Amino acid sequence: MIVMKFGGTSVGDAERVHQAAEIVDAQPLPRAVVVSAASGVTNLLLAAASASANGDDAGRRAAVVSVRARHADVLSGIAKERERLAAGAVLDQLHAALDERLDEVAAAAVCDAAKSDAIVATGEKAMSVLMAATLRSSGTPAVHAWADRVIATDDRHGNARPHRERTRDQAAALLPELRAGVTVVLTGFIGGAPDGSTTTLGRGGSDYSATLLGAALDATEVQIWTDVPGVLTADPRLVPDARVVPHISYDEAQELAHFGAKVLHPRTIRPAVARGIPVRILSTFAPDEPGTLVTREASGDRVKAVTVLKQLLVLTIDVPELEDLAGVSAQVFAALHVQRIEIAAVSQASSRRRMTYLVDAGARGGCETVTGLLNDALIDHDVEADVRCEEGVALVAAVGHGASAQSSALARMLDVLHRSGVAVLSSSLHHSNVALTAAVPATQADQAVKALHGALIKPESIVGKGRRPRRGDLLAESMRVG
């Protein structure tokens, strides 16, 4: 069983949907496909909802017209008239339901999270219909299915959490068709609350849908098809000679995602970890390339990639007495959690009366907003502490399993940064010797990445005439790993 996920750029228009369908056809059965909305459609749907809530009829009409046009473009590329007409009829129903929900938003003059989820889901539902029809038009048996009847979640609209046992039970309904050789095309990003309403899974939701489905179906592999060739050794916009990392561990993947790599969201990998399912990152635009394989174990004890998390704030919390530290820390964590502000790193000073937090809150109003939030929380709970904040900080990370276990690794990292003229504000080892990190001024973040990549990433070895192994040469590897 293979689960394949295609992102928005991979299904952005009729030509790309056909390319994705060809990739699906090339994979062995049984297989399930998870699709995102076409690139840009989710933003259009949000714009339509906002315009409706604000009484902007012209803005709403413009957004809805654009959504319909994007779907019509893909529909026009379906070769068989029968499949095109059938898909068109389902799209008409989806668009009519969209209009009704936007009318409800306009009447209430507000778009709550539940309404927003139902509106946004239109993009994924339409693409599942279009992908299934495209496959059938080329002679491949396929059906669409909507994940709000398969991926079970709680009722936290906008950022729902999955219920894995209920998801497994509901996904079992897909097995008869999958075993019969039918490709099931499922909506990404969305799930279903206990009351049957549609939810969305938040950032990275479509990839998350794929690994949740893979775990529920006991897949042998989950494939994430995107617009990049795999996990890269660095951001190619900063390091032009960055290259694909062929094999990383679950831990390395999660650390790279946590510290700023955009290929996978940190929670995406968790369902695969629980079931030991390999995840492969592949490019729709270079389907013969091997991509990056993510498994429980990965070989090597060197740094494999360098990444950076920008727009961080440094919060320093001082308490009068050591016994105050636990209570203050509890309030800080609680306040940041309520506001969904992510903590990138935490450290305690040797005096044990000071805690330092690196938080991803640059888009939340900066230091003024965050310090106000924390001071209010501390006052409300009658806890005394001095809160200070500094903006313009980045956290650069060198990730590689076992790399930081070497006694010289951190020293070498700091030496590289020193020789490059990068000021180091703090440094540490992270998460079972998977990552080395250093906080640096944001103005020197790009310089730090370039320096560390040049010094710590092992040069690509030359094999034969310099050709990388193709994905076809690695199919047997996937079966062994799975």
Buried (B, 14 or more C-beta within 10 A) or exposed (E): BBBBBBBBBBBBBBEBBBBBBBBBBEBEBBBBBBBBBBBBBBBBBBBBBBBBBBEBEEBBEBBBEBBBEBBEBBBEBBEBEEBBEBBBEBBEEBBEBBBEBBEBBBEEEEBEBBBBBBBBBBBBBBBBBBBBBBBBBBEBEBBBBBBBBBBBBBBBBBBBBBBBEBBBEBBEEBBEBBEEEBBBBBBBBBBBBEEEBBBBBBEBBBBBBBBBBBBBBEBBBBBBBBBBBBBBBBBEEBBEEBBBBBBBBBBBBBBBBBBBBEBBBBBBBBBBBEBEBBBBBBBBBBBEBBBBBBBEEBEBEBBBBBBBBBBBBBBBBBBEEEEBBEBBBEBBEEBBEEBEBBBBBBEEEEEEBBBBBBBBBBEBEBBEBBBEBBBEBBEEEEBEBEBEBBBBBBBBBBBBBBBBEBEEBBEBBBEBBEEBEBEBBBBBBBBEBBBBBBBBBBEBBBBBBBBBBBBBBEEEEEEEEEEBEEBEEBEEBBEEBB
